[in-house]
Amino acid sequence: MKKSKKKEPNYIDYTLTMGNVRVDLVYIGEGYDGDYDPSDPTDKPLLRMDVYVHADVGSPYALYSGDIWEPVENSSYCTHLVAINNTKNMLAAEKAAKKIMGMVKKEVENWRPIKKICEELSWLGSK
């Protein structure tokens, strides 16, 4: 008799791009207390948000020339959005990405810092 391995869940990887700004929600192995611990029933795999800007030549974000997406400083935070791919979580990720974009797009386009905005947005998905 063959023992079946527990199948790894499929994780969400969601990107929203509007003009020169991109928001990514990705799973990189994080949980509530650092690395996700599947043996802990109270832990969940969580999505990380990252904001990028298209680095046109001459922008303060442009480290390279060409078609490059540069991470915006202080925009990468773990959220409380569950990363397991199902309809409920995917809809939550889509809604969250739109909210993030709505709050950071104008700031990024005007080269203003978004650290405090992103810190607040890191609580997306918490109850």
N, CA and C atoms as an extended XYZ file, in Angstrom:
381
Properties=species:S:1:pos:R:3:atomname:S:1:resname:S:1:resid:I:1 pbc="F F F"
N         0.837       -1.171        0.000 N   MET     1
C         0.000        0.000        0.000 CA  MET     1
C         0.891        1.248        0.000 C   MET     1
N         0.594        2.145       -0.907 N   LYS     2
C         1.352        3.380       -1.051 CA  LYS     2
C         0.856        4.441       -0.085 C   LYS     2
N         1.794        5.112        0.574 N   LYS     3
C         1.419        6.247        1.411 CA  LYS     3
C         1.373        7.481        0.532 C   LYS     3
N         0.309        8.225        0.670 N   SER     4
C         0.229        9.447       -0.141 CA  SER     4
C         0.828       10.612        0.634 C   SER     4
N         1.570       11.414       -0.088 N   LYS     5
C         2.144       12.621        0.497 CA  LYS     5
C         1.062       13.684        0.578 C   LYS     5
N         1.140       14.473        1.630 N   LYS     6
C         0.205       15.586        1.744 CA  LYS     6
C         0.531       16.595        0.651 C   LYS     6
N        -0.463       16.932       -0.134 N   LYS     7
C        -0.269       17.841       -1.255 CA  LYS     7
C        -0.108       19.280       -0.764 C   LYS     7
N         0.912       19.950       -1.307 N   GLU     8
C         1.129       21.362       -0.999 CA  GLU     8
C        -0.014       22.183       -1.605 C   GLU     8
N        -0.513       23.168       -0.853 N   PRO     9
C        -1.563       24.019       -1.429 CA  PRO     9
C        -0.998       24.912       -2.536 C   PRO     9
N        -1.877       25.343       -3.387 N   ASN    10
C        -1.538       26.286       -4.437 CA  ASN    10
C        -1.651       27.687       -3.825 C   ASN    10
N        -0.617       28.502       -3.983 N   TYR    11
C        -0.609       29.819       -3.365 CA  TYR    11
C        -0.912       30.923       -4.370 C   TYR    11
N        -1.485       32.001       -3.851 N   ILE    12
C        -1.843       33.167       -4.655 CA  ILE    12
C        -0.582       33.946       -5.049 C   ILE    12
N        -0.591       34.430       -6.268 N   ASP    13
C         0.436       35.334       -6.783 CA  ASP    13
C        -0.339       36.341       -7.634 C   ASP    13
N        -0.589       37.524       -7.093 N   TYR    14
C        -1.486       38.478       -7.746 CA  TYR    14
C        -0.741       39.774       -8.044 C   TYR    14
N        -0.899       40.285       -9.267 N   THR    15
C        -0.278       41.538       -9.690 CA  THR    15
C        -1.323       42.462      -10.291 C   THR    15
N        -1.251       43.734       -9.893 N   LEU    16
C        -2.105       44.770      -10.464 CA  LEU    16
C        -1.198       45.892      -10.949 C   LEU    16
N        -1.316       46.238      -12.237 N   THR    17
C        -0.508       47.309      -12.811 CA  THR    17
C        -1.428       48.402      -13.335 C   THR    17
N        -1.107       49.638      -12.971 N   MET    18
C        -1.831       50.809      -13.483 CA  MET    18
C        -0.790       51.851      -13.852 C   MET    18
N        -0.636       52.077      -15.140 N   GLY    19
C         0.353       53.045      -15.597 CA  GLY    19
C         1.753       52.625      -15.206 C   GLY    19
N         2.451       53.500      -14.488 N   ASN    20
C         3.832       53.245      -14.087 CA  ASN    20
C         3.955       52.603      -12.711 C   ASN    20
N         2.847       52.192      -12.101 N   VAL    21
C         2.882       51.626      -10.752 CA  VAL    21
C         2.345       50.196      -10.786 C   VAL    21
N         3.019       49.330      -10.037 N   ARG    22
C         2.623       47.918       -9.960 CA  ARG    22
C         2.566       47.497       -8.495 C   ARG    22
N         1.523       46.747       -8.147 N   VAL    23
C         1.372       46.169       -6.814 CA  VAL    23
C         1.399       44.662       -6.972 C   VAL    23
N         2.279       44.000       -6.224 N   ASP    24
C         2.355       42.544       -6.212 CA  ASP    24
C         1.945       42.039       -4.837 C   ASP    24
N         1.150       40.987       -4.820 N   LEU    25
C         0.854       40.241       -3.601 CA  LEU    25
C         1.352       38.825       -3.842 C   LEU    25
N         2.348       38.406       -3.078 N   VAL    26
C         3.001       37.116       -3.317 CA  VAL    26
C         3.224       36.369       -2.009 C   VAL    26
N         3.298       35.053       -2.118 N   TYR    27
C         3.616       34.217       -0.969 CA  TYR    27
C         5.091       33.870       -1.017 C   TYR    27
N         5.816       34.213        0.054 N   ILE    28
C         7.247       33.896        0.106 CA  ILE    28
C         7.596       33.072        1.348 C   ILE    28
N         6.589       32.430        1.945 N   GLY    29
C         6.843       31.539        3.068 CA  GLY    29
C         6.589       32.147        4.439 C   GLY    29
N         5.917       33.290        4.495 N   GLU    30
C         5.687       33.951        5.773 CA  GLU    30
C         4.372       33.528        6.414 C   GLU    30
N         4.373       33.557        7.743 N   GLY    31
C         3.183       33.291        8.538 CA  GLY    31
C         3.031       34.377        9.584 C   GLY    31
N         2.165       34.132       10.571 N   TYR    32
C         1.892       35.153       11.579 CA  TYR    32
C         3.105       35.517       12.428 C   TYR    32
N         3.974       34.554       12.681 N   ASP    33
C         5.143       34.818       13.540 CA  ASP    33
C         6.431       34.510       12.809 C   ASP    33
N         6.623       35.110       11.644 N   GLY    34
C         7.833       34.849       10.854 CA  GLY    34
C         7.543       33.832        9.766 C   GLY    34
N         8.380       32.793        9.682 N   ASP    35
C         8.166       31.742        8.681 CA  ASP    35
C         6.889       30.970        8.996 C   ASP    35
N         6.126       30.665        7.957 N   TYR    36
C         4.903       29.886        8.123 CA  TYR    36
C         5.236       28.494        8.654 C   TYR    36
N         4.499       28.068        9.675 N   ASP    37
C         4.689       26.756       10.290 CA  ASP    37
C         3.441       25.910       10.063 C   ASP    37
N         3.455       25.030        9.035 N   PRO    38
C         2.262       24.228        8.745 CA  PRO    38
C         1.869       23.280        9.879 C   PRO    38
N         2.782       23.002       10.817 N   SER    39
C         2.433       22.121       11.938 CA  SER    39
C         1.692       22.871       13.046 C   SER    39
N         1.640       24.205       12.951 N   ASP    40
C         0.928       25.028       13.933 CA  ASP    40
C        -0.464       25.341       13.395 C   ASP    40
N        -1.512       24.789       14.012 N   PRO    41
C        -2.876       25.011       13.493 CA  PRO    41
C        -3.343       26.464       13.577 C   PRO    41
N        -2.653       27.300       14.372 N   THR    42
C        -3.051       28.714       14.467 CA  THR    42
C        -2.332       29.587       13.454 C   THR    42
N        -1.356       29.022       12.739 N   ASP    43
C        -0.598       29.790       11.752 CA  ASP    43
C        -1.237       29.659       10.375 C   ASP    43
N        -1.054       30.652        9.546 N   LYS    44
C        -1.549       30.649        8.160 CA  LYS    44
C        -0.451       31.186        7.253 C   LYS    44
N        -0.394       30.707        5.997 N   PRO    45
C         0.525       31.309        5.034 CA  PRO    45
C        -0.032       32.671        4.612 C   PRO    45
N         0.832       33.691        4.615 N   LEU    46
C         0.374       35.059        4.371 CA  LEU    46
C         1.031       35.669        3.138 C   LEU    46
N         0.312       36.597        2.515 N   LEU    47
C         0.819       37.301        1.343 CA  LEU    47
C         1.651       38.513        1.746 C   LEU    47
N         2.697       38.771        0.984 N   ARG    48
C         3.530       39.967        1.132 CA  ARG    48
C         3.143       40.929        0.020 C   ARG    48
N         3.040       42.213        0.366 N   MET    49
C         2.780       43.228       -0.650 CA  MET    49
C         4.079       43.939       -0.991 C   MET    49
N         4.239       44.214       -2.270 N   ASP    50
C         5.385       44.965       -2.777 CA  ASP    50
C         4.862       45.964       -3.799 C   ASP    50
N         5.406       47.176       -3.775 N   VAL    51
C         5.028       48.206       -4.743 CA  VAL    51
C         6.246       48.501       -5.609 C   VAL    51
N         6.005       48.577       -6.918 N   TYR    52
C         7.066       48.843       -7.887 CA  TYR    52
C         6.684       50.042       -8.739 C   TYR    52
N         7.708       50.704       -9.275 N   VAL    53
C         7.492       51.798      -10.209 CA  VAL    53
C         8.283       51.488      -11.475 C   VAL    53
N         7.693       51.814      -12.617 N   HIS    54
C         8.401       51.638      -13.883 CA  HIS    54
C         9.451       52.732      -13.953 C   HIS    54
N        10.701       52.323      -14.010 N   ALA    55
C        11.821       53.259      -13.896 CA  ALA    55
C        12.158       53.878      -15.240 C   ALA    55
N        11.418       54.911      -15.600 N   ASP    56
C        11.750       55.663      -16.810 CA  ASP    56
C        13.063       56.396      -16.580 C   ASP    56
N        13.815       56.552      -17.629 N   VAL    57
C        15.079       57.284      -17.525 CA  VAL    57
C        14.796       58.677      -16.982 C   VAL    57
N        15.560       59.086      -15.990 N   GLY    58
C        15.385       60.399      -15.402 CA  GLY    58
C        14.562       60.409      -14.136 C   GLY    58
N        13.840       59.332      -13.830 N   SER    59
C        13.078       59.322      -12.584 CA  SER    59
C        14.029       59.032      -11.429 C   SER    59
N        13.680       59.470      -10.224 N   PRO    60
C        14.565       59.209       -9.093 CA  PRO    60
C        14.655       57.721       -8.760 C   PRO    60
N        13.754       56.905       -9.308 N   TYR    61
C        13.773       55.473       -9.046 CA  TYR    61
C        14.651       54.710      -10.038 C   TYR    61
N        15.064       55.365      -11.102 N   ALA    62
C        15.765       54.665      -12.176 CA  ALA    62
C        17.211       54.372      -11.799 C   ALA    62
N        17.480       53.114      -11.492 N   LEU    63
C        18.851       52.688      -11.256 CA  LEU    63
C        19.459       52.198      -12.556 C   LEU    63
N        18.621       51.790      -13.471 N   TYR    64
C        19.038       51.278      -14.778 CA  TYR    64
C        18.183       51.963      -15.831 C   TYR    64
N        18.640       51.929      -17.057 N   SER    65
C        17.782       52.434      -18.129 CA  SER    65
C        17.107       51.245      -18.780 C   SER    65
N        16.001       51.486      -19.419 N   GLY    66
C        15.295       50.406      -20.096 CA  GLY    66
C        14.002       50.054      -19.391 C   GLY    66
N        13.440       48.910      -19.766 N   ASP    67
C        12.153       48.469      -19.250 CA  ASP    67
C        12.346       47.746      -17.917 C   ASP    67
N        12.491       48.521      -16.855 N   ILE    68
C        12.813       47.978      -15.542 CA  ILE    68
C        11.749       48.404      -14.533 C   ILE    68
N        11.305       47.465      -13.724 N   TRP    69
C        10.428       47.767      -12.594 CA  TRP    69
C        11.297       47.786      -11.344 C   TRP    69
N        11.322       48.925      -10.685 N   GLU    70
C        12.125       49.091       -9.474 CA  GLU    70
C        11.223       49.026       -8.242 C   GLU    70
N        11.668       48.351       -7.188 N   PRO    71
C        10.883       48.369       -5.950 CA  PRO    71
C        10.889       49.771       -5.346 C   PRO    71
N         9.751       50.190       -4.837 N   VAL    72
C         9.658       51.481       -4.168 CA  VAL    72
C        10.154       51.282       -2.734 C   VAL    72
N        11.001       52.186       -2.294 N   GLU    73
C        11.595       52.090       -0.966 CA  GLU    73
C        10.528       51.996        0.126 C   GLU    73
N        10.743       51.100        1.065 N   ASN    74
C         9.857       50.907        2.223 CA  ASN    74
C         8.421       50.552        1.832 C   ASN    74
N         8.268       49.713        0.809 N   SER    75
C         6.919       49.343        0.365 CA  SER    75
C         6.656       47.850        0.480 C   SER    75
N         7.564       47.100        1.039 N   SER    76
C         7.415       45.650        1.124 CA  SER    76
C         7.053       45.253        2.552 C   SER    76
N         5.818       44.757        2.715 N   TYR    77
C         5.319       44.373        4.038 CA  TYR    77
C         4.510       43.090        3.941 C   TYR    77
N         4.598       42.272        4.980 N   CYS    78
C         3.739       41.104        5.085 CA  CYS    78
C         2.352       41.595        5.492 C   CYS    78
N         1.331       41.047        4.863 N   THR    79
C        -0.048       41.406        5.198 CA  THR    79
C        -0.648       40.294        6.059 C   THR    79
N        -1.926       40.414        6.349 N   HIS    80
C        -2.663       39.357        7.036 CA  HIS    80
C        -3.599       38.649        6.057 C   HIS    80
N        -3.320       38.794        4.766 N   LEU    81
C        -4.116       38.124        3.735 CA  LEU    81
C        -3.628       36.689        3.581 C   LEU    81
N        -4.537       35.743        3.680 N   VAL    82
C        -4.174       34.327        3.581 CA  VAL    82
C        -3.822       33.998        2.134 C   VAL    82
N        -2.713       33.277        1.973 N   ALA    83
C        -2.139       33.030        0.644 CA  ALA    83
C        -2.674       31.789       -0.061 C   ALA    83
N        -3.420       30.938        0.643 N   ILE    84
C        -3.922       29.714       -0.002 CA  ILE    84
C        -4.912       30.108       -1.097 C   ILE    84
N        -4.684       29.558       -2.300 N   ASN    85
C        -5.464       29.948       -3.469 CA  ASN    85
C        -6.831       29.269       -3.472 C   ASN    85
N        -7.845       30.045       -3.155 N   ASN    86
C        -9.237       29.629       -3.332 CA  ASN    86
C       -10.016       30.890       -3.702 C   ASN    86
N       -11.262       30.740       -4.048 N   THR    87
C       -12.045       31.875       -4.538 CA  THR    87
C       -12.119       33.004       -3.517 C   THR    87
N       -12.399       32.670       -2.270 N   LYS    88
C       -12.533       33.691       -1.220 CA  LYS    88
C       -11.227       34.480       -1.050 C   LYS    88
N       -10.112       33.774       -0.969 N   ASN    89
C        -8.830       34.454       -0.763 CA  ASN    89
C        -8.391       35.226       -2.007 C   ASN    89
N        -8.691       34.706       -3.186 N   MET    90
C        -8.328       35.411       -4.422 CA  MET    90
C        -9.121       36.711       -4.541 C   MET    90
N       -10.399       36.671       -4.204 N   LEU    91
C       -11.207       37.895       -4.234 CA  LEU    91
C       -10.692       38.911       -3.208 C   LEU    91
N       -10.279       38.419       -2.039 N   ALA    92
C        -9.717       39.312       -1.017 CA  ALA    92
C        -8.408       39.929       -1.510 C   ALA    92
N        -7.569       39.142       -2.194 N   ALA    93
C        -6.301       39.653       -2.730 CA  ALA    93
C        -6.558       40.708       -3.805 C   ALA    93
N        -7.525       40.447       -4.675 N   GLU    94
C        -7.859       41.402       -5.731 CA  GLU    94
C        -8.351       42.722       -5.125 C   GLU    94
N        -9.235       42.621       -4.153 N   LYS    95
C        -9.769       43.815       -3.480 CA  LYS    95
C        -8.643       44.576       -2.767 C   LYS    95
N        -7.759       43.843       -2.101 N   ALA    96
C        -6.643       44.466       -1.380 CA  ALA    96
C        -5.688       45.166       -2.346 C   ALA    96
N        -5.373       44.525       -3.474 N   ALA    97
C        -4.460       45.131       -4.453 CA  ALA    97
C        -5.044       46.439       -4.980 C   ALA    97
N        -6.339       46.477       -5.218 N   LYS    98
C        -6.987       47.710       -5.682 CA  LYS    98
C        -6.926       48.792       -4.604 C   LYS    98
N        -7.117       48.405       -3.351 N   LYS    99
C        -7.042       49.372       -2.252 CA  LYS    99
C        -5.621       49.912       -2.126 C   LYS    99
N        -4.632       49.019       -2.177 N   ILE   100
C        -3.230       49.439       -2.097 CA  ILE   100
C        -2.915       50.413       -3.228 C   ILE   100
N        -3.290       50.026       -4.448 N   MET   101
C        -3.028       50.872       -5.609 CA  MET   101
C        -3.676       52.245       -5.427 C   MET   101
N        -4.912       52.267       -4.963 N   GLY   102
C        -5.619       53.526       -4.769 CA  GLY   102
C        -4.945       54.447       -3.772 C   GLY   102
N        -4.242       53.857       -2.814 N   MET   103
C        -3.607       54.674       -1.778 CA  MET   103
C        -2.170       55.066       -2.106 C   MET   103
N        -1.491       54.305       -2.974 N   VAL   104
C        -0.072       54.606       -3.221 CA  VAL   104
C         0.228       55.201       -4.592 C   VAL   104
N        -0.636       55.018       -5.571 N   LYS   105
C        -0.318       55.390       -6.954 CA  LYS   105
C         0.090       56.853       -7.089 C   LYS   105
N        -0.724       57.746       -6.611 N   LYS   106
C        -0.438       59.172       -6.764 CA  LYS   106
C         0.837       59.563       -6.002 C   LYS   106
N         1.029       58.961       -4.835 N   GLU   107
C         2.234       59.253       -4.048 CA  GLU   107
C         3.489       58.803       -4.796 C   GLU   107
N         3.452       57.593       -5.345 N   VAL   108
C         4.605       57.067       -6.085 CA  VAL   108
C         4.877       57.911       -7.323 C   VAL   108
N         3.821       58.252       -8.057 N   GLU   109
C         3.990       59.050       -9.272 CA  GLU   109
C         4.571       60.441       -8.978 C   GLU   109
N         4.343       60.926       -7.768 N   ASN   110
C         4.877       62.233       -7.369 CA  ASN   110
C         6.116       62.102       -6.491 C   ASN   110
N         6.688       60.913       -6.462 N   TRP   111
C         7.958       60.617       -5.793 CA  TRP   111
C         7.918       60.934       -4.301 C   TRP   111
N         6.746       60.721       -3.695 N   ARG   112
C         6.630       60.931       -2.255 CA  ARG   112
C         6.757       59.586       -1.535 C   ARG   112
N         7.278       59.587       -0.308 N   PRO   113
C         7.444       58.327        0.430 CA  PRO   113
C         6.100       57.691        0.762 C   PRO   113
N         6.072       56.365        0.775 N   ILE   114
C         4.824       55.644        1.058 CA  ILE   114
C         4.964       54.701        2.253 C   ILE   114
N         6.024       54.845        3.024 N   LYS   115
C         6.268       53.936        4.151 CA  LYS   115
C         5.088       53.877        5.113 C   LYS   115
N         4.612       55.023        5.582 N   LYS   116
C         3.521       55.033        6.562 CA  LYS   116
C         2.231       54.441        5.982 C   LYS   116
N         1.963       54.729        4.720 N   ILE   117
C         0.780       54.165        4.057 CA  ILE   117
C         0.894       52.640        4.028 C   ILE   117
N         2.054       52.138        3.642 N   CYS   118
C         2.246       50.687        3.536 CA  CYS   118
C         2.211       50.009        4.898 C   CYS   118
N         2.730       50.677        5.921 N   GLU   119
C         2.643       50.119        7.278 CA  GLU   119
C         1.183       49.914        7.666 C   GLU   119
N         0.343       50.897        7.384 N   GLU   120
C        -1.084       50.775        7.685 CA  GLU   120
C        -1.732       49.674        6.854 C   GLU   120
N        -1.353       49.596        5.581 N   LEU   121
C        -1.938       48.593        4.691 CA  LEU   121
C        -1.503       47.169        5.036 C   LEU   121
N        -0.435       47.027        5.799 N   SER   122
C         0.022       45.686        6.167 CA  SER   122
C        -1.005       44.960        7.023 C   SER   122
N        -1.950       45.673        7.581 N   TRP   123
C        -2.991       45.038        8.396 CA  TRP   123
C        -4.152       44.521        7.555 C   TRP   123
N        -4.083       44.695        6.243 N   LEU   124
C        -5.150       44.160        5.381 CA  LEU   124
C        -5.314       42.657        5.633 C   LEU   124
N        -6.537       42.246        5.794 N   GLY   125
C        -6.829       40.831        6.004 CA  GLY   125
C        -6.965       40.450        7.470 C   GLY   125
N        -6.595       41.360        8.381 N   SER   126
C        -6.728       41.031        9.806 CA  SER   126
C        -8.186       41.211       10.217 C   SER   126
N        -8.539       40.517       11.254 N   LYS   127
C        -9.945       40.582       11.710 CA  LYS   127
C       -10.105       41.559       12.822 C   LYS   127
